[in-house]
Amino acid sequence: MTSRVSLLILGLLSCYKVASYDPNDRLHLTPYIRQGNITTARELSSVTYRDDNVATSHSGFITVDERLGNHLFFWFFPAINSNPRAPLVVWLNGGPGEPSMLGLFHENGPLRLQPNGNGTFMLKIWNGSWAETFSMLYIDNPVGVGYSYSDSGEIGCRTTQEGYSKDLYEFIQQFYIMFPEYLQRELYIGGQSYAGKYVTSLASRLHKQILNKKSNIPLTGIYLGAPFIDPYSQSKAMSGYFYSSGAISLRQHRDHQKLVDSIFDQLRVRQISADQAVTTLLMNNSIVGLWANNYNARSVTPYEELWYLMNTPAMRTLVHAGNTTFVIGDDGFRAKFNVDWTKSVKAELAVLLNTYKVLIYNGDLDAVVSSVMVDAALAVTRWSLKDRYGESVRDVWTDGYKLKGFFTWTGKFCRVVIHGAGHNAPYDQPVLSLDMMSQFIKNGCIQNEHILL
């Protein structure tokens, strides 16, 4: 973040009604939840936009580890269409280090950062969001990202599947105490990129609690956007996209695969550390332009704009964040996850594929986690319909003569490739992404009305 971006958010608070409490304090909701004072918790967390097109939302902190003082920040938008059966949809960004507020403002939430043409920007209502149809819950995860924080500093940082899934599970339990009506609705947990690990780990933990009759949370399915779930198979497949597009030669493609084999062989016998392995892999990946979010358009994610917006006094007051600093994880933060980066969640994903509805999607222009990488991970995930999926063929997703993408429907598993989208598919193709989610939730997968001839 090298240059300051001017923010035009004058009048922002005049557009909202904020519940009466000291705006200099963080709104910690767990004490109210523990005391059974749910009405007060909901009233205090209320953030109401003075516009008929946006329903009341709620934001604040839920304490997920009282010993360490770990607090996860959330912003929750009940379905704007007021459908009493609208499912609860959890969204998590990945990184590691990307706050889920990025998904809210940049991908599928009801508010957008609107440029004014003079180097400033302001918030604007967006009527094409997922919150029009679903109740959207955005959680900054793990602690140390976004507004989420720990009283214990780095000691409280969760950098393992066990750690961050534990915090998220505790969050979900308290959320349902605060909003018990959602126990009568379907729950879908999902997110993007490295959040493939967050989502899978959380859903796996929740699944075990449900099996042991320790939870009645209505988990119905998960959805994963361009997920990073199996480091070895996906790392080896990374160069496939660039080779097929002509960006690298056959020799470069083969050299990359040999390098990945060598790194993971050394890692298995502890000849190198996770830090060395991840550093080498990421340096090699950057040479072939891996971090292009959209290989065609080179779309830029507005990290700087989001950081400055969320750290303004007006925004902190609006969402009950007190004086909390909004953080976007840097290279140092991501390095804390190097050991976790090398761990797979394919075994947990296999159980979920056997039990729940699962959607995995990516954009056909995604050079971060490409279609080749996603299917490489699926090829080594041992679930009951693995062979059937492996023998399947893609269907073409169309509307008349318009190509929307491609899909495969195997049992409860829906695999979608969105045409014209990069890594941030809901931003690149908002209409198609919402259509995909709506069909997944309603039907289980894509249902074509017309076939492109």
N, C-alpha and C positions, 0 to 999 in steps of 0.2 A: 504494500500500500504506500505508494510514493507520492501521490499528489492528492491534496484534499479536494473533495467534491462538495460543492455548495448544496445545502439542503433547503428546499422550500417546503417546510411543513408548518408554516405559520397558519394558525387557525385549525390545526389538526385536533387539538383537544376540544375546540368548540364544536367539532363535528361528532364528538363522542360524549356519552354520559358515563362517567367513571364512578363506581360505588364509593361511598364516603369512608375513607380511611386515610391514614397518614401516608401521603405519596412518597415521603422520604424513606419509608420502610419497605422491605420486601414482603410480599404477601405470602406467608407460609400457611398453607391450608391444612396440613396434617393435624395440628392441635384441634381444629374445629371438627375434623373427620373423626378423630379419636374420641372426642367428647359427644359425638352423635349430633353435633350442631350443624347439620347439613344445610339447612336453609340459610344460615349466616354465611357459610362457606360459598354457597352459590351466589348469594347477593354480593359479597365482597369481591368475588372473582369476575363479576359481570362487566363486560365491556360492550357497550351498545352504540352502534353507529347510527347516526340520525339520518337514515335513508331506508325507505321501504324495501329496497332490494337486498339488504344485508340484515340477517337476523342477529339476535344477541349472541355474543361469543363470550368465552370465559378464559382467563389466563391467570397464572400464578405458579407457585412452587409446591411440589409434594416432596416431603422428606422420605427418602427410601432407605436410608441407613442412619439411625439416630446416634449410634456410637461414633461413626465417622463424621456425621453431619453432612451427608450427601443429599443434595436437593436437585430434583429434575424440574426444569421449567417446561410448561406446556401452553399451547393456545388451541382452544377447542371451539369449533364452529358447528353447532347443530345444523342439520340439513335446512337449507334456506326454503325449500318447498314445503317444510313443516309436515312431511310425510311421517305419520306415527310409526311406520315400519321401516323407515330408512336405516340401513345398516350402519354400524360404527366402523369407520375405516381409519386405521392408524397409519401414519406416514413417518418414516425415518430416513433421513439422509445418511450418506456413508462417509467417505473420506479415506481413513478415519479423520475426523476433525471438522466435518461440515455440519453446521447446525441445521435442524429441520425447518427453521424459519426460511431457509433458502428455498426449500420446496414450496412453502406457503407463498412467498412473494414472487418466485421466479418460474414455478412449474404448474401447480394445480390448485392454489389457494384463491380465495375470493378478493384478494387485494393485490395490486400491482404497483411497481415502481414506475412512475410515468415521467419520462424526460420532458422538460419544458422548452428545449431548443436553445437555451442560453447557458448551459452548463449546470442547471439546477434540475431537481426532480421532486415529485410529490407523490403521495399515495393516491391511487385511483381504484374505484370499485371495478371488479372484473366479473362479468356475468357468465363467463364460460367455464367456471371452476367446477371441480369435483364436489364442492360443498353445496352446489345447487341441488344435487341429488343425494349425496351421502353426508353423514355426520362425520366431519374430518377432524382428527386429533393429531396435532403436530407436537412432537416431543423432542427437545434438544437433548441429544444423547451422544456419548456418555457425559458424566460430570466433567467440567472443564471445557465444554463446547457450548456455544451460544450463551444463554444466561445461566445454564445449569452449572452448579458449583459445589465445592466441598469445603466445609469448615476446616478440614484437615489438610487442605492444599493438595500437593501431589500424592500424598499418602492415600487419599481417597479416590484417586483416579482409577477407573476400571479399565483394564487393558486386556482382559481375557474373556472368553465366552462365558465362563462361570460367573465372572464378576459383573459384566454389563447385563447379562440376562437376569441375574438376581435383582439388580436395581430396577430393571424394567418390569419384572414380574411384580415386585412390591408396588411400583407405581400403578400398574393396571389394577391390582387388588383395591387400592385406595380410590382410584378413579371410579370404580363400580359402586363403592359405598357412597360416593358423592353424587353419582348419577345412576341410581339403581334401576331406573326405567329401561336402561340399555341392556339389562339382563334378559329382556324379552325380545331382543333384536340380534341379528347376525353380527358377528365380529370378524373382520378381515384385517390381518396384520401385514404390513408391507413396507417397501421402500426401495432404495436404489443403490447400485454399485456395492461398496463395502458393507452397506446395510443388509446385503444378502446374508452376512454372518449374524448381524444383530437380530434380524427377523427370524431366521431359522433357529437360532439359539433360544430366543424368547418363546417361540411357538413350541419348541421341543420341551422346554421346561413346563410350560402351561399344559401341554398334552399329558405329561407324566402326572401332574397334579390332578387333572381331570380323571385319568385312569385310576388313581388312588382315592378318588372321591373326596379330594380335598379342595376342589374348586368346581363351581357351577358356571364359570365364565363361558359364554356360548361361542367358543372358537369354531368358525365355519370354514375358513380357508386362509391362505396366504397368497401374496402376490409379490413377485421379485422383478424389479426392472434392471436389466443388464447386470445381474448379480455376480459378485466375486465370491465364490463358494469353495472352490477346490484349487489351491495354488499351483500344484504341479501340472495337472492337465491343462489348466487355463493358461499358465505361463508358457507352456510348450506350444500352445495353439496361437499365441499372440501374433506371431509373424505371418500367420496364414492370411489375414485380412490384407496386409500390405503387399504380400506376394501376389495375391489374386488381383489387386488393383494396379499392379505394375510399379509400385513404389520401391520395391526391393527385388533383387535377383534371386534365382533359385539357390545360388550359393549362399547368399545372405540368409535366406529362409532356413536352409539346412544348418548353417553355422549357429543360428539362434537356437534351434532345437537341440543341437549338441551341447551348447552352453547350458541350457536349462537342465538337461540330463546330468551334466557334470556337477552343477551347483547342488541339485537335490541329492545326488549320490554322496557328495561330501557332507551335506547337512545331515543325512541319515546316520553316518558314522562319526559325526561330530568333529570332522576335520575343519569345518568352518562354523561360525556362529550364525544365528538368525540375522543379526545386524549385517554381517558380511554378505550373506546370501541375498537379502532384500536390496541392499545398496547396489550390488553388482547387477541384479536383475533390472532394477529401475533405471540404472544408468544405460544399460543396453537397450531397454525399451524406448527411452527418450530419443535415441539416435534415429529410430525409425518413425518418430512422430507419434508415439502412442497416445500422448495426452491431448490429442485433438478431440474435443467433445463431439464435434460434427465434422467428419473428414471432408465433407463437401463445402460447407459454409464457414467453417472455423468459428462457430458461435462462441461468444465470450460470456462467461458466467459473471454476474455483477457482484463479486465478493466485496469490492471496495465500497460500492454504494450501500450495500446492505450493512456493512460494518459501521459506517458513519451514521446511517439512519437509526440503527438500533441503539447506538450510544448517545443519542441526543436526549436531553432531559425530558423533552416532550414525549418521546416514545417510551422511555423508561417509566414515566408516570402513567402513561396510557395502559401499559400491560402489567402494572403492579410489580415492576422489577426493582424498585428502589434505586439504590446507587450501584447496582451490579454492572460490571463491565461485560459487554457482549464480546465473545471471543470466537474467532475463526481459527481452527488449528493450523499451525505452521509445520514446517518440516521437522522441527524438534518434537512437537506433539505427536506427529505421525510415527516418528521413530520409536516411540514408546510401545507401539503396536507391532513391532517387527516380529516378535515371537508369535503373536496371534495371527499375523499375516501368513505365516507358514502352515497354519493349522487348517485342516479341511472340516467342512460341516456336511459332507456328502452322506454320512451315515444317518445324521439327524434328518436331513432332507428326505432320505429314502422312507423313513417312518412316516413323515408328513405326507409324502406322495401316496402312500398306501392307505391313508386315513382321511385326508381332507381334500377339499378343492384347492388346486394349486395353479396359479398363473405365473408363467415366466415369459417376459417380453424383452425385446431390445429393438433399437432402430437399425435399419439396414446401412446407415452411415456412421454407426458408432465404432470408433477406432479405439475406444478405451476398453470396453468389454464387448467384443463383436459376436455375431451369430456363431462363428466358428468356435469361439471360446466357450460360449454358453453350452453348445452341444457337446463339446469335448468333456465338460464337467458332467453332463447328463449321461454320457457314454460310460462313465465309471461309477455312476450312482446305482447301487443294486436295489432296485425296488421291484415290486411284483410284476409290473408291466414294462420293464426295461426292454426286453426283446421285442415286444409288440411295438413299442415306440420306435425302436431302432429299425424296424422293417416298414415303418409308415412312410407315407409320401405327404408333402406339403399340399394343402389346399390354397387356392388363390382367394384372397379377401377383396371383394370388389363391391361397388355400387354402380350398376350399369357398366359403363365403359371406364369408370374411374378406378384405378388400382389403389387400394388402401394398404395392402400388405399380404402376408402369408401366414398360415396357421396350421397346426396339427392338434387334433383332439383325441386323446388316448385315456380312456377311463375318466377319472376326475381331473386329469392333467390337461391344461390348455397352454400350448406353446405358440406365441405370436411374434412375428417380425413386422414392425411398423415401417411402412414405406416413407422415405423422406425424412426420417428422424435420426438424430445422433444420440449421444449418451443421455442428454436431458430430454427424453422423448416427449413428456407432457408439455414442455415448452416448445419444442420444434413442431409438434403435431398435436395441438391441444384438442381439436375436435375428434381426431382418430383415437387418441388416448382415452378420452372420456367414453367414446363409443365402445372401445374394447373393454373397459372396466365395467360399464353398464351391462354389456352382454355376458361377461364372465360372471357377474353377481346374479343376474337374472336367469341365464341359460346354462352356465357352466363353461361356455366358450363362444366363439364366433359362429353366427348363423347367417349364411349368405342369403340374400333375397334375390340377387341377380348374379349371373356368371359372366365374366368377361370373355368374349369370344374372339 
